[in-house]
């Protein structure tokens, strides 16, 4: 899971969603309205925008492993019909995550979602990556001595299939690739290869492995303290900053 920047939805698609929401608020059957709207050309524009938001490979916004194929209502359409057509409530997900999530939507004592919304929050504020296993777990807060409740809920296999073997293995492969890319850069410098060319190759590798949010974890979060990333950060701050600037755009 990685943070995804939600783009603004303007023009006809936004007006269409607003009109459909008004109809539901006025008493139209929510599910029927959605099923009918889903077949329209304008809703197709909404779906296309969601898919583009998820990246070139259009992966699921939850697991980042499978290709997204369905629109998910973050706050479930039933019973939260007042959010059924809100742009901010729509996600692009795979069928596995959509079916697992279903209508279960637990709230904390303040009435806020326990599930992480990747388009509104940075998942790494609540989650931690274990390179050896490929699993994501709840972040541990040393000040309170407890695990983060949003992290625990989101990483619960009963909520989303984020830690099934295939997904964990995918994370390990990406983690290994990022490690190798950084190590090749460092080795290339020691062999006196052309630094600009080495930097270009490193950035290409990073762009090719943006899924699972591990680029952010290794270059912006906890993973930056692990070798060889820490060696790159401490020994070549200019290169490190160029990477940070690119992935922070």
C-alpha positions as CSV (number, residue, x, y, z in Angstrom):
1,X,0.0,0.0,0.0
2,X,1.3,3.5,-0.9
3,X,0.0,7.0,-0.7
4,X,-1.8,8.0,-3.8
5,X,-2.4,11.6,-4.8
6,X,-6.1,12.1,-5.6
7,X,-6.5,14.4,-8.6
8,X,-9.3,16.9,-9.0
9,X,-12.3,15.7,-10.9
10,X,-13.7,18.6,-12.8
11,X,-16.3,19.3,-15.5
12,X,-18.9,16.9,-16.6
13,X,-17.9,13.9,-14.5
14,X,-17.9,16.0,-11.3
15,X,-21.3,17.5,-12.1
16,X,-22.7,14.0,-12.9
17,X,-21.5,12.6,-9.6
18,X,-23.0,15.6,-7.7
19,X,-26.3,15.2,-9.5
20,X,-26.5,11.5,-8.8
21,X,-25.7,12.1,-5.1
22,X,-28.5,14.6,-4.9
23,X,-30.9,12.0,-6.3
24,X,-29.8,9.5,-3.7
25,X,-30.1,12.1,-0.9
26,X,-33.7,12.7,-2.1
27,X,-34.6,9.1,-1.8
28,X,-33.5,7.2,-4.9
29,X,-32.5,3.6,-4.3
30,X,-28.7,3.9,-3.8
31,X,-27.6,0.5,-5.2
32,X,-29.9,0.7,-8.3
33,X,-28.7,4.3,-9.0
34,X,-25.1,3.1,-8.8
35,X,-25.6,0.1,-11.0
36,X,-27.3,2.3,-13.6
37,X,-24.7,5.0,-13.4
38,X,-21.9,2.5,-13.7
39,X,-23.0,1.7,-17.3
40,X,-22.8,5.3,-18.5
41,X,-20.1,7.0,-20.6
42,X,-19.7,9.7,-18.0
43,X,-19.1,7.2,-15.2
44,X,-16.6,5.6,-17.5
45,X,-14.6,8.9,-17.4
46,X,-14.7,8.7,-13.6
47,X,-13.4,5.2,-13.7
48,X,-10.6,6.1,-16.2
49,X,-9.5,8.9,-13.9
50,X,-9.3,6.5,-10.9
51,X,-7.3,4.0,-12.9
52,X,-4.8,6.6,-14.1
53,X,-4.4,7.7,-10.5
54,X,-3.2,4.2,-9.6
55,X,-0.2,4.5,-11.9
56,X,0.9,3.2,-15.3
57,X,0.1,-0.4,-14.3
58,X,-3.2,0.5,-12.8
59,X,-2.7,-1.7,-9.7
60,X,-5.1,-2.1,-6.8
61,X,-4.9,0.9,-4.5
62,X,-5.0,-1.5,-1.5
63,X,-2.7,-4.5,-2.2
64,X,-0.7,-3.0,-5.1
65,X,-0.2,-6.5,-6.3
66,X,-3.1,-7.2,-8.7
67,X,-4.5,-5.1,-11.4
68,X,-7.4,-2.9,-10.4
69,X,-10.7,-3.8,-12.0
70,X,-13.4,-2.5,-9.7
71,X,-14.6,0.7,-8.1
72,X,-14.7,0.4,-4.3
73,X,-16.6,2.8,-2.0
74,X,-14.2,3.4,0.9
75,X,-17.1,4.2,3.1
76,X,-19.4,1.3,1.9
77,X,-22.3,2.4,-0.2
78,X,-24.6,0.6,2.2
79,X,-25.1,1.9,4.9
80,X,-23.3,5.2,4.0
81,X,-25.4,6.1,1.0
82,X,-24.7,9.8,1.6
83,X,-21.2,9.1,0.3
84,X,-22.2,6.8,-2.6
85,X,-21.3,9.3,-5.4
86,X,-18.6,11.4,-3.7
87,X,-15.4,11.5,-5.7
88,X,-13.3,11.4,-2.5
89,X,-15.0,8.1,-1.5
90,X,-14.1,6.1,-4.7
91,X,-11.1,3.9,-5.0
92,X,-9.7,1.6,-7.8
93,X,-9.2,-1.9,-6.5
94,X,-8.8,-5.6,-7.4
95,X,-11.7,-8.0,-7.0
96,X,-9.9,-9.8,-4.2
97,X,-9.6,-6.7,-2.0
98,X,-13.1,-5.6,-2.9
99,X,-14.6,-8.9,-1.9
100,X,-12.6,-9.2,1.3
101,X,-13.5,-5.7,2.4
102,X,-17.2,-6.0,1.5
103,X,-19.4,-3.8,3.8
104,X,-17.2,-4.2,6.9
105,X,-16.1,-0.8,8.0
106,X,-15.0,-0.5,11.6
107,X,-14.7,2.9,13.2
108,X,-12.7,4.1,16.2
109,X,-14.3,5.6,19.3
110,X,-14.2,9.0,17.6
111,X,-16.2,7.7,14.6
112,X,-13.2,7.7,12.3
113,X,-12.3,4.8,9.9
114,X,-9.8,2.2,11.2
115,X,-9.1,1.3,7.6
116,X,-6.4,3.4,5.9
117,X,-7.5,5.5,2.9
118,X,-4.4,5.5,0.6
119,X,-5.7,8.6,-1.2
120,X,-6.0,10.6,2.0
121,X,-3.3,9.3,4.3
122,X,0.3,8.1,4.1
123,X,0.0,4.4,4.9
124,X,3.5,4.4,6.4
125,X,2.3,6.6,9.2
126,X,0.5,3.5,10.4
127,X,2.4,0.5,8.9
128,X,5.8,-1.0,9.0
129,X,7.6,-3.2,6.4
130,X,9.6,-6.3,7.3
131,X,12.1,-6.9,4.5
132,X,12.9,-10.4,5.6
133,X,9.3,-11.7,5.3
134,X,7.8,-9.2,2.9
135,X,5.0,-8.6,5.4
136,X,3.5,-5.3,6.5
137,X,2.6,-4.9,10.1
138,X,1.2,-2.3,12.4
139,X,3.7,0.5,13.3
140,X,4.8,0.3,17.0
141,X,4.6,3.6,18.9
142,X,7.4,3.6,21.5
143,X,5.9,6.6,23.3
144,X,2.7,4.6,24.1
145,X,4.1,1.1,24.0
146,X,1.3,0.0,21.6
147,X,0.8,-0.9,18.0
148,X,-1.1,1.5,15.8
149,X,-4.8,0.6,15.7
150,X,-5.2,1.7,12.1
151,X,-2.2,-0.3,11.1
152,X,-3.4,-3.4,13.0
153,X,-6.8,-3.1,11.4
154,X,-5.6,-2.5,7.8
155,X,-3.0,-5.3,8.0
156,X,-5.5,-7.8,9.4
157,X,-6.0,-10.6,6.8
158,X,-9.7,-10.7,7.8
159,X,-10.0,-7.2,6.4
160,X,-7.7,-7.1,3.3
161,X,-5.5,-9.8,1.8
162,X,-2.4,-7.6,2.1
163,X,-0.2,-10.3,3.6
164,X,-1.1,-13.4,1.7
165,X,2.0,-15.4,0.5
166,X,1.8,-14.1,-3.1
167,X,1.7,-10.4,-2.1
168,X,4.4,-10.8,0.5
169,X,6.6,-12.5,-2.1
170,X,6.0,-9.6,-4.5
171,X,7.1,-7.2,-1.9
172,X,10.3,-9.2,-1.3
173,X,11.1,-9.2,-5.0
174,X,10.7,-5.4,-5.2
175,X,12.8,-5.0,-2.0
176,X,15.6,-7.1,-3.5
177,X,15.5,-5.2,-6.7
178,X,15.8,-1.8,-5.0
179,X,18.7,-3.2,-2.8
180,X,20.5,-4.4,-6.0
181,X,19.9,-1.1,-7.8
182,X,21.4,1.0,-5.0
183,X,24.3,-1.5,-4.6
184,X,25.1,-1.4,-8.3
185,X,25.2,2.4,-8.1
186,X,27.6,2.3,-5.2
187,X,29.8,-0.3,-6.8
188,X,29.8,1.6,-10.1
189,X,31.1,4.7,-8.3
190,X,33.9,2.6,-6.7
191,X,34.8,1.4,-10.2
192,X,35.0,5.0,-11.4
193,X,32.1,4.6,-13.9
194,X,30.4,7.8,-15.2
195,X,28.4,9.2,-12.2
196,X,25.6,10.9,-14.3
197,X,25.0,7.6,-16.1
198,X,24.9,5.6,-12.9
199,X,22.5,8.1,-11.4
200,X,20.2,7.8,-14.5
201,X,20.2,4.0,-14.3
202,X,19.4,4.2,-10.6
203,X,16.5,6.5,-11.2
204,X,15.2,4.2,-13.9
205,X,15.3,1.3,-11.6
206,X,13.4,3.2,-8.9
207,X,10.7,4.3,-11.4
208,X,10.3,0.6,-12.5
209,X,9.7,-0.5,-8.9
210,X,7.3,2.1,-7.6
211,X,4.6,-0.4,-6.6
212,X,3.9,-1.7,-3.0
213,X,5.0,1.7,-1.7
214,X,8.5,0.4,-1.0
215,X,10.2,3.2,-2.8
216,X,8.7,5.6,-0.3
217,X,9.5,3.3,2.6
218,X,13.2,3.0,1.6
219,X,13.8,6.6,0.5
220,X,11.4,8.6,2.7
221,X,10.7,6.5,5.7
222,X,12.3,3.9,8.0
223,X,14.0,2.0,5.3
224,X,16.4,4.9,4.7
225,X,18.3,3.8,7.8
226,X,19.1,0.3,6.4
227,X,22.1,-0.5,4.2
228,X,22.8,0.1,1.4
229,X,20.2,2.9,1.4
230,X,21.9,4.5,4.5
231,X,25.3,4.4,2.7
232,X,23.8,6.2,-0.3
233,X,22.0,8.8,1.8
234,X,25.1,9.6,4.0
235,X,27.8,9.3,1.3
236,X,26.0,10.9,-1.6
237,X,23.5,13.4,-0.3
238,X,23.1,15.1,-3.7
239,X,22.0,11.9,-5.4
240,X,19.8,11.0,-2.5
241,X,18.0,14.4,-2.6
242,X,17.4,14.0,-6.3
243,X,15.7,10.7,-5.7
244,X,13.6,12.2,-2.8
245,X,12.6,15.2,-5.0
246,X,11.5,12.9,-7.8
247,X,9.4,10.5,-5.7
248,X,7.9,13.4,-3.7
249,X,6.4,15.0,-6.8
